[in-house]
């Protein structure tokens, strides 16, 4: 029955011409595998997102005019503007991460180092159940909004609900651009504070090994995963698998399997081959759809990454596996029955084939009706251009500043690459030795979220995914 419904969805797409556009998107943008280049190609509407590249000043909103001026200023110059604007005021921020609240008092201390008489109250909201988009949309209807800025994730909805509608504006700090060998007016896309990775890991107290990304969708495997309806960036991960670069990785990983394993997966690949063609995907699209189908119909849905980590590190979790935020393993408390050494990072193992996990970003925006735009810009510059500003996230392995200068300073302070070594440099827990963002993008084959691509396939591929039955709900007939 679901297949028939999907056929009607496809027919509707073809009638309205949606598939034709998605077909070109599926084969065109491969920037997702290239880290910073992803951000520079993050939005086909980059000019609208920034509002200050190609438009004349007469076309800019009041906030966009301030952003344009701010992009030519140093952090110290911005700080003086912020002090003048917000002294004695209350700053309201909203975000997907509570760390924004932790960064604000450090920012205030920085401003007070310039002007000891400066004071500012602050409130930080973190809406649950992905309600941040509704909250920002409602606030945008006011002539002057409540929220000065936002720290937000989910590139797909940012593109379609926030940027294309003019609710959020991108500000690129001059010093951040310089560190990335570009300029604010040349940079395209959204401003990423950080990249976060979720990686495949498995309990190694038994004999089972996971040497290929297809092993995580193998027979009787039910990987622990935060449900795609609980955290939408997980759905963006699945969208990105259909992009040519990552679909090719899945094909190559499949070809590296032994004959028996290939024979197990081949019927599913053949089954979805026509769907891949109908969706306008590239030559390897059927491998992506097959992996997605097997994953959605087999993963053991969880409400958060914390419980997944707590399960996998236990002695009793023999042979279980999961896809979860890497930094969760940093704070595991060792005990006779619990250890980080009970878990291996799949991509760290010699001979591992295929994707090692996925990465997504927290982006920073100024609201277009911001009540404190200068202060918002200064706060964004502080978080992205200084170690102190980024310190709220700095202790986490698997979280990477997009400012290379800040990233280097964080590594020097926290030593994430050697966190699993003893004082003599001997490896005692390889899991904790973060190999870094560049390694994950290249050798680790991290699937990087590309907002434009996700938005381009969210209706077509998204509708296809919605037709799949989840584990525990019965399989699709």
C-alpha positions as CSV (number, residue, x, y, z in Angstrom):
1,X,0.0,0.0,0.0
2,X,2.8,2.4,0.9
3,X,4.5,1.8,-2.4
4,X,1.3,2.9,-4.2
5,X,1.1,6.0,-2.1
6,X,4.7,6.8,-2.9
7,X,4.0,6.3,-6.6
8,X,1.3,9.0,-6.3
9,X,3.8,11.3,-4.6
10,X,6.3,10.8,-7.4
11,X,3.6,11.5,-10.0
12,X,2.7,14.7,-8.2
13,X,6.4,15.7,-8.1
14,X,6.8,15.1,-11.8
15,X,3.7,17.1,-12.6
16,X,4.9,20.1,-10.7
17,X,8.5,19.7,-12.1
18,X,10.0,19.2,-8.6
19,X,11.9,16.1,-9.6
20,X,13.6,17.7,-12.5
21,X,15.1,20.3,-10.2
22,X,16.1,17.7,-7.6
23,X,17.7,15.5,-10.2
24,X,20.2,18.3,-11.1
25,X,20.8,18.9,-7.4
26,X,21.5,15.3,-6.7
27,X,24.4,15.2,-9.2
28,X,25.7,18.8,-9.0
29,X,26.9,19.8,-5.5
30,X,29.6,17.6,-4.1
31,X,31.0,20.2,-1.7
32,X,29.6,18.3,1.3
33,X,32.8,16.2,1.5
34,X,35.2,19.2,1.7
35,X,34.6,20.8,5.1
36,X,34.9,24.5,4.8
37,X,34.0,24.4,1.1
38,X,30.7,22.9,2.3
39,X,30.0,26.1,4.2
40,X,31.0,28.2,1.2
41,X,28.5,26.4,-0.9
42,X,26.0,25.9,1.9
43,X,23.2,27.9,0.3
44,X,22.4,28.7,-3.2
45,X,20.7,31.8,-1.8
46,X,23.9,33.1,-0.1
47,X,23.4,36.6,-1.3
48,X,19.9,36.7,0.2
49,X,21.2,35.0,3.4
50,X,23.9,37.6,3.9
51,X,21.9,40.5,2.4
52,X,25.1,42.5,1.9
53,X,27.0,41.1,-1.1
54,X,25.3,42.1,-4.3
55,X,22.4,44.2,-3.1
56,X,22.7,48.0,-3.0
57,X,22.3,49.7,0.4
58,X,18.8,50.8,-0.5
59,X,17.8,47.1,-0.7
60,X,19.1,46.2,2.7
61,X,17.1,46.1,5.9
62,X,18.3,48.1,8.9
63,X,20.0,45.0,10.4
64,X,21.7,44.1,7.2
65,X,23.2,47.5,6.9
66,X,24.6,47.1,10.4
67,X,26.0,43.7,9.4
68,X,27.6,45.1,6.3
69,X,29.4,47.7,8.4
70,X,30.3,45.2,11.1
71,X,32.0,42.9,8.6
72,X,34.6,45.6,8.1
73,X,35.4,45.9,11.8
74,X,37.6,44.2,14.3
75,X,36.3,42.4,17.4
76,X,37.5,45.3,19.6
77,X,35.8,47.9,17.4
78,X,32.6,45.8,17.6
79,X,32.9,45.5,21.3
80,X,32.8,49.3,21.7
81,X,29.7,49.4,19.6
82,X,28.1,46.7,21.7
83,X,28.9,48.5,24.9
84,X,27.3,51.7,23.6
85,X,24.2,49.8,22.4
86,X,23.5,47.3,25.2
87,X,24.9,48.8,28.5
88,X,22.1,48.2,31.1
89,X,20.0,46.2,28.6
90,X,18.8,42.6,28.6
91,X,20.1,40.3,25.8
92,X,17.8,37.5,24.7
93,X,19.3,34.6,22.7
94,X,17.8,31.3,21.5
95,X,19.5,28.1,20.4
96,X,19.6,24.4,20.0
97,X,22.6,24.3,22.4
98,X,22.6,25.3,26.1
99,X,26.3,26.2,25.7
100,X,25.2,29.6,24.3
101,X,24.1,30.5,27.8
102,X,27.5,29.5,29.2
103,X,29.2,31.7,26.6
104,X,27.3,34.9,27.4
105,X,28.8,35.7,30.9
106,X,32.3,35.2,29.4
107,X,31.4,37.6,26.7
108,X,30.2,40.1,29.2
109,X,33.5,39.8,31.1
110,X,35.3,40.6,27.9
111,X,33.2,43.7,27.4
112,X,33.9,44.7,31.0
113,X,37.6,44.4,30.3
114,X,37.2,47.3,27.9
115,X,34.7,49.2,30.0
116,X,34.5,48.2,33.7
117,X,31.2,50.0,34.1
118,X,29.4,47.9,31.5
119,X,26.6,45.6,32.6
120,X,24.1,43.5,30.7
121,X,21.5,41.0,31.8
122,X,20.8,38.0,29.6
123,X,18.4,35.1,29.1
124,X,19.0,32.1,26.8
125,X,16.1,29.9,25.7
126,X,16.5,26.3,24.3
127,X,13.2,25.2,22.8
128,X,12.5,21.5,23.0
129,X,11.2,19.2,20.2
130,X,12.7,21.4,17.4
131,X,10.3,24.3,18.2
132,X,13.0,26.8,17.6
133,X,11.8,27.4,14.1
134,X,8.3,28.2,15.2
135,X,9.6,30.4,18.0
136,X,11.8,32.4,15.6
137,X,9.0,32.7,13.0
138,X,6.6,34.0,15.6
139,X,9.2,36.5,16.9
140,X,9.9,37.7,13.3
141,X,6.4,39.1,13.0
142,X,7.2,41.8,15.5
143,X,8.6,45.2,14.3
144,X,11.4,44.7,16.8
145,X,12.0,41.2,17.9
146,X,12.8,39.7,21.3
147,X,15.7,37.6,20.2
148,X,19.0,39.3,19.2
149,X,20.6,36.3,17.6
150,X,20.4,32.5,17.4
151,X,22.6,29.4,17.5
152,X,20.8,26.9,15.4
153,X,21.2,23.5,13.7
154,X,19.4,21.6,10.9
155,X,20.6,23.1,7.6
156,X,17.5,21.9,5.7
157,X,15.0,23.9,7.8
158,X,17.3,26.8,8.2
159,X,17.5,27.1,4.4
160,X,13.7,26.7,3.7
161,X,12.2,28.3,6.8
162,X,14.7,30.9,8.0
163,X,16.9,32.2,5.2
164,X,14.5,32.1,2.2
165,X,11.9,33.9,4.3
166,X,14.3,36.6,5.4
167,X,14.0,35.9,9.2
168,X,17.7,35.4,9.8
169,X,20.8,37.2,8.4
170,X,24.3,35.9,8.2
171,X,27.1,38.0,9.7
172,X,30.7,36.9,8.9
173,X,33.3,38.4,11.3
174,X,36.3,39.9,9.5
175,X,38.8,38.0,11.7
176,X,37.0,34.7,11.1
177,X,37.2,35.3,7.4
178,X,40.9,36.1,7.5
179,X,41.6,33.0,9.5
180,X,39.9,31.0,6.7
181,X,41.8,32.8,4.0
182,X,38.8,34.7,2.6
183,X,36.9,37.9,3.2
184,X,33.4,38.5,4.5
185,X,32.1,39.6,1.1
186,X,33.7,36.7,-0.7
187,X,32.4,34.1,1.7
188,X,29.2,32.3,0.7
189,X,26.8,30.4,2.9
190,X,26.1,30.4,6.6
191,X,28.5,31.1,9.4
192,X,29.3,27.8,11.3
193,X,30.4,28.1,14.9
194,X,31.4,24.4,15.0
195,X,31.0,21.0,13.4
196,X,29.8,18.1,15.5
197,X,30.2,14.5,14.5
198,X,28.2,11.4,15.2
199,X,30.2,8.2,14.6
200,X,29.6,4.5,14.4
201,X,30.8,2.7,17.5
202,X,30.4,-0.9,18.8
203,X,30.8,-2.9,22.0
204,X,33.9,-5.0,21.6
205,X,33.6,-7.3,24.7
206,X,32.5,-10.1,22.3
207,X,33.9,-11.6,19.1
208,X,31.8,-9.6,16.6
209,X,33.6,-6.9,14.6
210,X,32.2,-4.1,12.4
211,X,34.6,-3.7,9.5
212,X,32.2,-2.1,6.9
213,X,29.4,0.4,7.1
214,X,27.1,-2.2,5.7
215,X,27.7,-4.3,8.8
216,X,25.5,-1.8,10.7
217,X,22.5,-2.7,8.6
218,X,23.3,-6.4,8.4
219,X,21.0,-9.3,9.4
220,X,19.7,-9.1,13.0
221,X,21.7,-5.9,13.7
222,X,19.7,-3.2,15.4
223,X,22.0,-0.2,15.9
224,X,21.1,2.2,18.7
225,X,20.3,5.6,17.1
226,X,18.5,8.8,18.1
227,X,15.3,8.6,16.2
228,X,15.0,10.8,13.1
229,X,11.7,12.1,14.4
230,X,13.4,13.2,17.6
231,X,16.5,14.9,16.0
232,X,16.0,16.0,12.5
233,X,19.7,16.3,11.6
234,X,19.6,12.5,11.6
235,X,17.2,12.7,8.7
236,X,19.6,15.2,7.0
237,X,22.2,12.5,7.3
238,X,20.0,10.1,5.3
239,X,19.3,12.8,2.7
240,X,23.1,13.4,2.2
241,X,23.7,9.7,1.6
242,X,21.9,10.1,-1.8
243,X,24.4,12.8,-2.9
244,X,26.8,11.5,-5.5
245,X,29.9,11.6,-3.4
246,X,28.4,9.6,-0.5
247,X,26.4,7.3,-2.7
248,X,29.7,6.3,-4.4
249,X,31.3,5.6,-0.9
250,X,28.4,3.2,-0.2
251,X,28.8,1.5,-3.5
252,X,32.6,1.1,-2.9
253,X,32.0,-0.3,0.6
254,X,29.5,-2.7,-0.8
255,X,31.9,-3.9,-3.4
256,X,34.5,-4.5,-0.7
257,X,32.1,-7.0,1.1
258,X,32.6,-10.8,0.7
259,X,30.3,-12.6,-1.7
260,X,27.9,-13.9,0.9
261,X,27.4,-10.4,2.3
262,X,26.8,-8.9,-1.1
263,X,24.3,-11.6,-1.8
264,X,22.4,-10.7,1.3
265,X,22.1,-7.0,0.4
266,X,21.7,-7.3,-3.4
267,X,17.9,-8.0,-3.4
268,X,17.3,-4.8,-1.5
269,X,19.6,-2.8,-3.9
270,X,17.7,-4.2,-6.9
271,X,14.4,-3.5,-5.2
272,X,15.1,0.2,-4.8
273,X,16.9,0.7,-8.1
274,X,13.7,2.0,-9.9
275,X,13.0,4.4,-7.0
276,X,16.5,5.8,-7.3
277,X,15.9,6.5,-11.0
278,X,12.4,8.0,-10.3
279,X,13.9,10.3,-7.7
280,X,16.5,11.6,-10.1
281,X,19.4,10.3,-8.2
282,X,22.9,9.6,-9.6
283,X,24.3,6.3,-10.9
284,X,25.0,5.0,-7.3
285,X,21.7,6.2,-5.9
286,X,20.3,2.7,-5.5
287,X,23.1,1.9,-3.0
288,X,22.2,4.9,-0.9
289,X,18.5,4.1,-0.9
290,X,19.2,0.4,0.0
291,X,21.4,1.4,2.9
292,X,18.8,4.0,4.1
293,X,15.9,1.4,3.8
294,X,17.9,-1.2,5.8
295,X,18.9,1.4,8.4
296,X,15.4,2.9,9.0
297,X,13.8,-0.5,9.2
298,X,16.4,-1.9,11.6
299,X,17.7,0.8,14.0
300,X,16.7,0.7,17.6
301,X,15.2,4.2,18.2
302,X,16.5,6.1,21.2
303,X,15.4,9.5,22.6
304,X,19.0,10.8,23.2
305,X,22.6,10.0,22.6
306,X,23.4,9.8,26.4
307,X,21.6,6.5,27.0
308,X,23.2,5.0,23.8
309,X,26.6,5.8,25.2
310,X,25.7,4.4,28.6
311,X,24.5,1.2,27.0
312,X,27.5,0.6,24.8
313,X,30.1,1.0,27.5
314,X,28.6,-1.6,29.7
315,X,30.1,-5.1,29.8
316,X,26.6,-6.5,29.2
317,X,26.2,-4.8,25.8
318,X,28.3,-7.4,24.0
319,X,28.3,-6.9,20.2
320,X,25.8,-4.0,20.3
321,X,26.5,-1.0,18.1
322,X,25.3,2.5,17.6
323,X,25.6,5.9,15.8
324,X,26.0,8.7,18.3
325,X,27.8,11.9,19.2
326,X,31.5,11.2,19.7
327,X,31.9,13.5,22.6
328,X,29.6,11.5,24.9
329,X,32.5,9.1,25.6
330,X,34.6,11.9,27.2
331,X,32.7,11.8,30.5
332,X,32.2,8.1,31.0
333,X,33.0,7.1,34.6
334,X,35.0,3.9,34.7
335,X,33.8,1.1,37.0
336,X,34.2,-2.7,37.2
337,X,31.3,-3.2,34.7
338,X,31.6,0.0,32.6
339,X,34.5,1.2,30.5
340,X,35.2,3.3,27.4
341,X,37.6,0.5,26.4
342,X,34.5,-1.7,26.0
343,X,33.8,0.3,22.8
344,X,35.6,0.8,19.6
345,X,35.3,3.6,17.0
346,X,34.6,1.7,13.8
347,X,36.4,4.1,11.5
348,X,39.6,3.9,13.7
349,X,40.0,0.2,13.0
350,X,42.4,-1.0,10.3
351,X,40.7,-2.0,7.1
352,X,37.4,-0.4,7.9
353,X,35.4,0.4,4.7
354,X,32.8,3.1,4.0
355,X,31.3,6.0,5.9
356,X,32.4,6.5,9.5
357,X,29.6,8.7,10.6
358,X,28.1,12.1,9.8
359,X,28.8,15.7,10.7
360,X,26.5,18.7,11.1
361,X,27.0,22.3,12.1
362,X,25.7,24.8,14.7
363,X,25.3,28.0,12.7
364,X,25.1,31.6,14.1
365,X,22.7,34.2,12.8
366,X,21.5,37.6,13.6
367,X,17.7,38.0,13.6
368,X,16.6,40.5,11.0
369,X,14.6,42.4,13.5
370,X,17.2,42.1,16.2
371,X,16.8,44.6,19.1
372,X,20.6,44.6,19.7
373,X,22.2,43.9,16.3
374,X,25.7,45.4,17.2
375,X,25.8,43.3,20.4
376,X,24.7,40.2,18.5
377,X,27.5,40.7,16.0
378,X,30.0,41.3,18.7
379,X,28.9,38.1,20.6
380,X,29.1,36.1,17.4
381,X,32.6,37.4,16.6
382,X,33.7,36.6,20.2
383,X,32.5,33.0,20.0
384,X,34.0,32.3,16.6
385,X,37.3,34.3,16.9
386,X,38.6,33.7,20.4
387,X,39.4,30.7,22.5
388,X,37.6,32.2,25.5
389,X,34.5,32.7,23.4
390,X,34.6,29.1,22.1
391,X,35.6,27.7,25.5
392,X,32.0,26.6,26.3
393,X,32.5,23.9,23.6
394,X,36.2,23.5,23.8
395,X,36.4,20.6,26.2
396,X,34.4,18.3,23.9
397,X,36.2,15.9,21.5
398,X,34.3,15.6,18.3
399,X,33.4,19.3,18.3
400,X,35.4,21.4,15.9
401,X,35.7,25.2,15.6
402,X,35.5,26.4,12.0
403,X,38.1,29.0,12.8
404,X,41.5,27.2,12.4
405,X,43.3,29.6,14.8
406,X,40.7,28.8,17.5
407,X,40.8,25.1,16.7
408,X,44.6,25.0,17.2
409,X,44.3,26.9,20.4
410,X,41.7,24.5,21.7
411,X,43.8,21.5,20.8
412,X,46.8,23.1,22.6
413,X,44.7,23.6,25.7
414,X,42.7,20.3,25.9
415,X,44.9,17.9,23.9
416,X,42.0,16.0,22.4
417,X,44.3,14.1,20.0
418,X,46.1,12.5,23.0
419,X,43.3,12.4,25.5
420,X,43.5,8.6,25.6
421,X,47.2,8.5,26.5
422,X,48.9,8.3,29.8
423,X,51.5,10.7,31.0
424,X,54.2,8.8,29.2
425,X,52.3,9.0,25.9
426,X,51.2,5.3,25.9
427,X,47.8,4.7,24.5
428,X,45.4,3.5,27.2
429,X,42.1,4.3,25.4
430,X,42.3,4.8,21.6
431,X,38.6,5.8,21.7
432,X,39.5,9.1,23.3
433,X,42.2,10.0,20.9
434,X,40.3,12.3,18.6
435,X,41.9,12.2,15.2
436,X,40.5,15.6,14.3
437,X,38.1,17.1,11.8
438,X,40.4,16.8,8.7
439,X,41.0,13.1,9.4
440,X,37.3,12.5,9.9
441,X,36.4,14.3,6.6
442,X,39.0,12.4,4.6
443,X,40.1,9.1,6.1
444,X,37.0,8.7,8.3
445,X,34.6,9.5,5.4
446,X,32.4,11.7,7.5
447,X,29.1,12.5,5.7
448,X,28.9,16.3,6.0
449,X,25.5,18.1,6.0
450,X,25.0,20.4,3.0
451,X,21.9,22.6,3.7
452,X,21.2,23.4,0.0
453,X,21.4,19.7,-1.0
454,X,19.2,18.6,2.0
455,X,16.6,21.3,1.1
456,X,16.6,20.2,-2.6
457,X,15.7,16.5,-1.7
458,X,13.8,16.9,1.5
459,X,10.4,16.6,-0.3
460,X,11.3,13.8,-2.7
461,X,13.7,11.6,-0.8
462,X,12.0,12.7,2.4
463,X,8.7,11.4,1.2
464,X,10.3,8.2,0.2
465,X,11.8,7.8,3.7
466,X,8.5,8.5,5.3
467,X,7.0,5.5,3.5
468,X,9.5,3.1,5.2
469,X,8.4,1.1,8.2
470,X,10.6,1.5,11.3
471,X,11.9,-1.4,13.4
472,X,9.2,-2.5,15.7
473,X,6.5,-1.1,13.4
474,X,6.6,-3.9,10.8
475,X,8.3,-3.9,7.4
476,X,7.1,-2.4,4.2
477,X,5.2,-4.7,1.9
